[in-house]
Amino acid sequence: MNKPDIIRIPFFILFFSIGAASLGLSVLCDDLVKYFRNVQLRESTQKSIEKLKSFNEDYGSLLENIEEDPNFIKRIAPAVSGSEYLDANAAYPKATARELAAARKAFGDPNEENIKPVIPVWLSRSCDPQKRMTLFFSGVALMLISFVCFRPLKTISE
């Protein structure tokens, strides 16, 4: 191996790999965006499934209480429907701020942003049509430069 080939090989690898990466990114941009959106949808679906499992457990215990005690419905109906209590002599406790905060946390506060964007910023910028064409042509140019300028030199033997 000649001394110029030792210098040319790393430059060829560098230029070719950067060109191939930018060319691949410009071609696969839509597929990468779909992939990241699917990952985000899967995560939000998993959260919804976990919340539904929690609701099922809570309602299952509520149904067990209803089956065990027939008067349970009469006690909880005014609280659920928001109407007045039937028994004027009974003292019903009001919900405290801590209990309301726990309920808000359990049911999910609509003001709270739990879903953060998963699509990377560099990918959303790269999907712009002008930048995508620039990536494509610069990738092609870098690959051509690597093949033209950093190819092994042929020795002329006489």
Accessible surface in RSA format (square Angstrom, percent):
REM  Atomic radii and reference values for relative SASA: ProtOr
REM  Chains: A
REM  Algorithm: Lee & Richards
REM  Probe-radius: 1.40
REM  Slices: 20
REM RES _ NUM      All-atoms   Total-Side   Main-Chain    Non-polar    All polar
REM                ABS   REL    ABS   REL    ABS   REL    ABS   REL    ABS   REL
RES MET A   1   173.88  90.0  90.19  59.7  83.69 199.3  89.06  75.7  84.83 112.4
RES ASN A   2    79.28  54.7  74.05  71.6   5.22  12.6  13.02  31.3  66.26  64.0
RES LYS A   3   162.57  79.3 154.75  95.0   7.82  18.6  98.63  88.8  63.94  68.1
RES PRO A   4    64.39  46.9  59.83  54.5   4.57  16.6  64.15  53.0   0.24   1.5
RES ASP A   5    27.50  19.3  27.26  27.1   0.24   0.6   4.91  11.6  22.59  22.5
RES ILE A   6    99.76  56.8  95.69  71.3   4.07   9.8  97.77  70.4   1.99   5.4
RES ILE A   7   101.89  58.0  98.10  73.1   3.80   9.1 101.31  73.0   0.59   1.6
RES ARG A   8    57.00  23.9  56.87  29.0   0.13   0.3  11.85  16.2  45.15  27.4
RES ILE A   9    74.16  42.2  73.12  54.5   1.04   2.5  74.16  53.4   0.00   0.0
RES PRO A  10    76.56  55.8  69.26  63.1   7.30  26.5  73.49  60.7   3.07  19.1
RES PHE A  11    88.01  44.0  87.05  53.9   0.97   2.5  88.01  53.4   0.00   0.0
RES PHE A  12    56.77  28.4  56.77  35.2   0.00   0.0  56.77  34.4   0.00   0.0
RES ILE A  13   103.35  58.8 100.42  74.8   2.93   7.1 102.95  74.1   0.40   1.1
RES LEU A  14    89.80  50.0  87.76  62.8   2.04   5.1  89.80  63.1   0.00   0.0
RES PHE A  15    53.25  26.6  52.49  32.5   0.76   2.0  53.25  32.3   0.00   0.0
RES PHE A  16    66.84  33.4  66.84  41.4   0.00   0.0  66.84  40.5   0.00   0.0
RES SER A  17    54.50  46.1  47.16  62.9   7.34  16.9  40.88  87.0  13.62  19.1
RES ILE A  18    90.12  51.3  86.52  64.5   3.60   8.7  89.62  64.5   0.50   1.3
RES GLY A  19     0.00   0.0   0.00   N/A   0.00   0.0   0.00   0.0   0.00   0.0
RES ALA A  20    39.14  36.0  30.88  47.6   8.27  18.8  31.94  45.0   7.21  19.1
RES ALA A  21    66.61  61.2  49.86  76.9  16.75  38.1  61.60  86.8   5.01  13.3
RES SER A  22    15.16  12.8  12.00  16.0   3.16   7.3  14.69  31.3   0.47   0.7
RES LEU A  23    41.32  23.0  41.32  29.6   0.00   0.0  41.32  29.0   0.00   0.0
RES GLY A  24    27.13  33.5   0.00   N/A  27.13  33.5  26.62  73.1   0.51   1.1
RES LEU A  25    37.00  20.6  31.79  22.7   5.21  13.1  34.91  24.5   2.09   5.6
RES SER A  26     4.90   4.1   1.61   2.2   3.29   7.6   2.04   4.3   2.86   4.0
RES VAL A  27    88.26  58.1  70.79  64.1  17.47  42.1  75.25  65.4  13.01  35.3
RES LEU A  28    90.73  50.5  90.73  64.9   0.00   0.0  90.73  63.7   0.00   0.0
RES CYS A  29     0.32   0.2   0.32   0.4   0.00   0.0   0.32   0.8   0.00   0.0
RES ASP A  30    74.65  52.3  72.70  72.4   1.95   4.6  22.24  52.3  52.41  52.3
RES ASP A  31    82.52  57.8  76.40  76.0   6.12  14.5  25.83  60.8  56.69  56.5
RES LEU A  32    56.21  31.3  56.01  40.1   0.20   0.5  56.21  39.5   0.00   0.0
RES VAL A  33    21.02  13.8  21.02  19.0   0.00   0.0  21.02  18.3   0.00   0.0
RES LYS A  34   129.56  63.2 127.45  78.2   2.11   5.0  78.06  70.3  51.49  54.9
RES TYR A  35   128.13  59.8 124.33  70.7   3.81   9.9  86.06  64.7  42.08  51.9
RES PHE A  36    42.71  21.4  42.71  26.5   0.00   0.0  42.71  25.9   0.00   0.0
RES ARG A  37   134.25  56.4 133.59  68.1   0.66   1.6  37.85  51.7  96.40  58.4
RES ASN A  38    90.96  62.7  86.11  83.2   4.85  11.7  23.12  55.6  67.85  65.6
RES VAL A  39    27.02  17.8  26.08  23.6   0.94   2.3  26.94  23.4   0.08   0.2
RES GLN A  40    44.52  24.9  43.87  32.1   0.66   1.6  10.65  22.7  33.87  25.7
RES LEU A  41   112.03  62.4 111.76  80.0   0.26   0.7 112.03  78.7   0.00   0.0
RES ARG A  42   140.29  58.9 134.18  68.4   6.11  14.5  60.50  82.7  79.79  48.4
RES GLU A  43    81.78  47.0  78.70  59.5   3.08   7.3  27.92  54.0  53.86  44.0
RES SER A  44    27.57  23.3  23.59  31.5   3.98   9.2  15.68  33.4  11.89  16.7
RES THR A  45    71.73  51.0  67.85  68.8   3.88   9.2  50.53  67.9  21.20  32.0
RES GLN A  46    92.16  51.5  92.01  67.2   0.14   0.3  29.55  62.9  62.61  47.5
RES LYS A  47   111.36  54.3 103.38  63.4   7.98  19.0  83.15  74.8  28.21  30.0
RES SER A  48    58.10  49.1  53.65  71.6   4.45  10.3  27.28  58.1  30.83  43.2
RES ILE A  49    70.34  40.0  69.99  52.1   0.35   0.8  70.25  50.6   0.09   0.3
RES GLU A  50   100.16  57.5  95.09  71.9   5.07  12.1  42.26  81.7  57.90  47.3
RES LYS A  51    85.87  41.9  79.35  48.7   6.51  15.5  52.99  47.7  32.88  35.0
RES LEU A  52   106.13  59.1 105.95  75.8   0.18   0.5 105.95  74.4   0.18   0.5
RES LYS A  53   113.83  55.5 112.05  68.8   1.78   4.2  67.54  60.8  46.29  49.3
RES SER A  54    52.19  44.1  49.05  65.5   3.14   7.2  25.61  54.5  26.58  37.2
RES PHE A  55    45.09  22.6  45.09  27.9   0.00   0.0  45.09  27.3   0.00   0.0
RES ASN A  56   104.92  72.4  95.39  92.2   9.53  23.0  22.97  55.3  81.95  79.2
RES GLU A  57   129.37  74.3 114.73  86.8  14.64  34.9  48.04  92.9  81.33  66.4
RES ASP A  58    83.06  58.2  76.93  76.6   6.13  14.5  23.59  55.5  59.47  59.3
RES TYR A  59   122.26  57.1 122.22  69.5   0.04   0.1  86.71  65.2  35.55  43.8
RES GLY A  60    28.88  35.6   0.00   N/A  28.88  35.6  26.81  73.6   2.07   4.6
RES SER A  61    58.01  49.0  53.90  71.9   4.10   9.5  38.81  82.7  19.19  26.9
RES LEU A  62    59.71  33.3  58.36  41.7   1.36   3.4  59.71  41.9   0.00   0.0
RES LEU A  63   105.06  58.5 104.96  75.1   0.10   0.3 104.96  73.7   0.10   0.3
RES GLU A  64   106.79  61.3 105.41  79.7   1.37   3.3  30.76  59.5  76.03  62.1
RES ASN A  65    62.67  43.2  62.30  60.2   0.37   0.9   6.32  15.2  56.34  54.5
RES ILE A  66    45.40  25.8  40.78  30.4   4.63  11.1  40.78  29.4   4.63  12.6
RES GLU A  67   146.10  83.9 111.85  84.6  34.24  81.5  46.97  90.8  99.13  80.9
RES GLU A  68   140.29  80.5 106.53  80.6  33.76  80.4  47.02  90.9  93.27  76.2
RES ASP A  69    44.94  31.5  44.03  43.8   0.91   2.2  22.33  52.5  22.61  22.6
RES PRO A  70   103.04  75.1  89.10  81.2  13.94  50.7  93.76  77.4   9.28  57.7
RES ASN A  71    79.23  54.6  79.23  76.6   0.00   0.0  12.17  29.3  67.05  64.8
RES PHE A  72    32.18  16.1  32.18  19.9   0.00   0.0  32.18  19.5   0.00   0.0
RES ILE A  73    86.99  49.5  86.99  64.8   0.00   0.0  86.99  62.6   0.00   0.0
RES LYS A  74   139.71  68.2 128.98  79.1  10.73  25.5  83.24  74.9  56.47  60.2
RES ARG A  75   125.97  52.9 114.98  58.6  10.99  26.2  61.92  84.6  64.05  38.8
RES ILE A  76    45.86  26.1  45.06  33.6   0.80   1.9  45.86  33.0   0.00   0.0
RES ALA A  77    42.07  38.7  37.18  57.4   4.89  11.1  41.72  58.8   0.35   0.9
RES PRO A  78    10.59   7.7   8.33   7.6   2.26   8.2   8.88   7.3   1.71  10.6
RES ALA A  79    68.36  62.9  38.87  60.0  29.49  67.1  44.58  62.8  23.79  63.0
RES VAL A  80   122.40  80.5  91.25  82.6  31.15  75.1  97.50  84.7  24.90  67.5
RES SER A  81    83.49  70.5  43.89  58.6  39.59  91.2  49.36 105.1  34.12  47.8
RES GLY A  82    67.70  83.5   0.00   N/A  67.70  83.5  34.13  93.7  33.57  75.2
RES SER A  83    66.11  55.9  48.30  64.5  17.81  41.0  47.30 100.7  18.80  26.3
RES GLU A  84   149.43  85.8 140.99 106.7   8.45  20.1  62.74 121.4  86.69  70.8
RES TYR A  85    81.43  38.0  63.14  35.9  18.29  47.6  39.46  29.7  41.96  51.7
RES LEU A  86   152.38  84.9 120.89  86.5  31.50  79.2 123.83  87.0  28.55  76.8
RES ASP A  87    73.41  51.4  65.50  65.2   7.91  18.7  24.78  58.3  48.63  48.5
RES ALA A  88   101.99  93.8  62.45  96.4  39.54  90.0  73.17 103.0  28.82  76.3
RES ASN A  89   147.83 101.9 111.83 108.1  35.99  86.7  31.74  76.4 116.09 112.2
RES ALA A  90    40.92  37.6  19.64  30.3  21.28  48.4  27.84  39.2  13.08  34.7
RES ALA A  91   102.54  94.3  69.41 107.1  33.12  75.4  76.73 108.1  25.81  68.4
RES TYR A  92    77.71  36.3  56.23  32.0  21.48  55.9  39.38  29.6  38.33  47.2
RES PRO A  93   124.37  90.6  96.59  88.0  27.78 101.0 108.09  89.2  16.28 101.2
RES LYS A  94   173.31  84.5 155.71  95.5  17.60  41.9 110.18  99.2  63.13  67.2
RES ALA A  95    62.85  57.8  33.85  52.2  29.01  66.0  36.67  51.6  26.19  69.4
RES THR A  96    75.41  53.6  68.86  69.8   6.55  15.6  71.55  96.1   3.86   5.8
RES ALA A  97    83.70  77.0  68.83 106.2  14.87  33.8  71.97 101.4  11.73  31.1
RES ARG A  98   203.52  85.4 193.87  98.8   9.65  23.0  77.27 105.6 126.25  76.5
RES GLU A  99   100.73  57.8  92.81  70.2   7.91  18.8  41.79  80.8  58.94  48.1
RES LEU A 100    89.03  49.6  87.04  62.3   1.98   5.0  87.18  61.2   1.85   5.0
RES ALA A 101    53.51  49.2  47.57  73.4   5.94  13.5  49.15  69.2   4.36  11.6
RES ALA A 102    59.98  55.1  48.89  75.4  11.09  25.2  55.37  78.0   4.61  12.2
RES ALA A 103    42.09  38.7  35.74  55.2   6.35  14.4  41.47  58.4   0.62   1.6
RES ARG A 104   131.31  55.1 123.68  63.0   7.63  18.2  39.75  54.3  91.56  55.5
RES LYS A 105   175.02  85.4 153.13  94.0  21.88  52.1 102.64  92.4  72.38  77.1
RES ALA A 106    66.35  61.0  42.72  65.9  23.63  53.7  54.25  76.4  12.10  32.1
RES PHE A 107   121.94  61.0 108.26  67.1  13.68  35.6 108.26  65.6  13.68  39.1
RES GLY A 108    27.13  33.5   0.00   N/A  27.13  33.5  13.26  36.4  13.88  31.1
RES ASP A 109    43.19  30.3  36.39  36.2   6.80  16.1   5.48  12.9  37.70  37.6
RES PRO A 110   122.21  89.1  87.42  79.7  34.79 126.5 100.11  82.7  22.10 137.4
RES ASN A 111   130.38  89.9 103.25  99.8  27.13  65.3  31.76  76.4  98.62  95.3
RES GLU A 112   102.03  58.6  83.26  63.0  18.77  44.7  34.73  67.2  67.30  54.9
RES GLU A 113   152.76  87.7 121.95  92.3  30.81  73.4  57.03 110.3  95.73  78.2
RES ASN A 114    84.12  58.0  62.84  60.7  21.28  51.2  17.75  42.7  66.36  64.1
RES ILE A 115    92.02  52.4  76.53  57.0  15.49  37.3  78.91  56.8  13.10  35.6
RES LYS A 116   160.12  78.1 155.21  95.2   4.90  11.7 101.01  90.9  59.11  63.0
RES PRO A 117   116.79  85.1  96.14  87.6  20.65  75.1  98.22  81.1  18.57 115.4
RES VAL A 118    41.62  27.4  26.53  24.0  15.09  36.4  31.54  27.4  10.09  27.4
RES ILE A 119    40.30  22.9  27.19  20.3  13.11  31.6  27.19  19.6  13.11  35.6
RES PRO A 120    31.67  23.1  21.12  19.3  10.55  38.3  31.67  26.1   0.00   0.0
RES VAL A 121   102.73  67.6  98.81  89.5   3.92   9.4  99.85  86.8   2.87   7.8
RES TRP A 122   119.56  48.0 117.60  56.9   1.96   4.6 101.71  54.2  17.85  29.0
RES LEU A 123     0.00   0.0   0.00   0.0   0.00   0.0   0.00   0.0   0.00   0.0
RES SER A 124    64.35  54.4  45.68  61.0  18.66  43.0  36.94  78.7  27.41  38.4
RES ARG A 125   134.50  56.5 128.87  65.7   5.63  13.4  50.78  69.4  83.72  50.7
RES SER A 126    15.76  13.3  12.86  17.2   2.90   6.7   2.70   5.7  13.06  18.3
RES CYS A 127    32.03  24.2  19.18  21.4  12.85  30.2  19.45  49.3  12.58  13.6
RES ASP A 128    59.66  41.8  53.03  52.8   6.63  15.7  20.95  49.3  38.71  38.6
RES PRO A 129    96.84  70.6  93.06  84.8   3.78  13.8  96.66  79.8   0.19   1.2
RES GLN A 130   142.91  79.9 137.86 100.8   5.04  12.0  48.00 102.2  94.90  72.0
RES LYS A 131   101.86  49.7 100.30  61.5   1.56   3.7  65.92  59.3  35.94  38.3
RES ARG A 132    58.64  24.6  58.35  29.7   0.29   0.7  13.92  19.0  44.72  27.1
RES MET A 133   104.16  53.9 104.06  68.9   0.10   0.2  74.31  63.2  29.85  39.5
RES THR A 134    90.05  64.0  83.76  84.9   6.29  15.0  65.26  87.7  24.78  37.5
RES LEU A 135    42.54  23.7  42.40  30.3   0.14   0.3  42.54  29.9   0.00   0.0
RES PHE A 136    71.09  35.6  71.09  44.0   0.00   0.0  71.09  43.1   0.00   0.0
RES PHE A 137   117.21  58.6 113.66  70.4   3.56   9.3 113.99  69.1   3.22   9.2
RES SER A 138    46.37  39.2  39.29  52.4   7.08  16.3  38.63  82.3   7.75  10.9
RES GLY A 139     0.00   0.0   0.00   N/A   0.00   0.0   0.00   0.0   0.00   0.0
RES VAL A 140    50.92  33.5  49.77  45.1   1.15   2.8  50.79  44.1   0.13   0.3
RES ALA A 141    45.42  41.8  40.78  62.9   4.65  10.6  45.18  63.6   0.24   0.6
RES LEU A 142    45.13  25.1  45.13  32.3   0.00   0.0  45.13  31.7   0.00   0.0
RES MET A 143    41.39  21.4  41.37  27.4   0.01   0.0  39.97  34.0   1.42   1.9
RES LEU A 144   105.32  58.7 105.11  75.2   0.21   0.5 105.32  74.0   0.00   0.0
RES ILE A 145    71.26  40.6  69.59  51.8   1.67   4.0  71.19  51.3   0.07   0.2
RES SER A 146     0.00   0.0   0.00   0.0   0.00   0.0   0.00   0.0   0.00   0.0
RES PHE A 147   105.19  52.6  99.59  61.7   5.60  14.6  99.82  60.5   5.37  15.4
RES VAL A 148    92.42  60.8  87.20  78.9   5.22  12.6  89.39  77.7   3.03   8.2
RES CYS A 149    68.69  52.0  52.20  58.2  16.49  38.7  17.43  44.2  51.26  55.3
RES PHE A 150    43.13  21.6  38.45  23.8   4.68  12.2  38.45  23.3   4.68  13.4
RES ARG A 151   128.74  54.1 127.07  64.8   1.67   4.0  41.04  56.1  87.70  53.1
RES PRO A 152    98.25  71.6  92.37  84.2   5.89  21.4  93.69  77.4   4.56  28.3
RES LEU A 153    95.14  53.0  78.14  55.9  17.00  42.7  79.21  55.6  15.93  42.9
RES LYS A 154   189.12  92.3 161.29  99.0  27.83  66.3 109.48  98.5  79.64  84.8
RES THR A 155   110.16  78.4  84.98  86.1  25.18  60.0  60.17  80.8  49.99  75.6
RES ILE A 156   163.86  93.2 132.67  98.8  31.20  75.2 136.75  98.5  27.11  73.6
RES SER A 157   104.61  88.4  75.29 100.5  29.32  67.5  46.79  99.6  57.82  81.0
RES GLU A 158   212.98 122.3 133.97 101.4  79.01 188.1  78.58 152.0 134.40 109.7
END  Absolute sums over single chains surface
CHAIN  1 A    13148.6      11487.4       1661.2       8583.3       4565.3
END  Absolute sums over all chains
TOTAL         13148.6      11487.4       1661.2       8583.3       4565.3
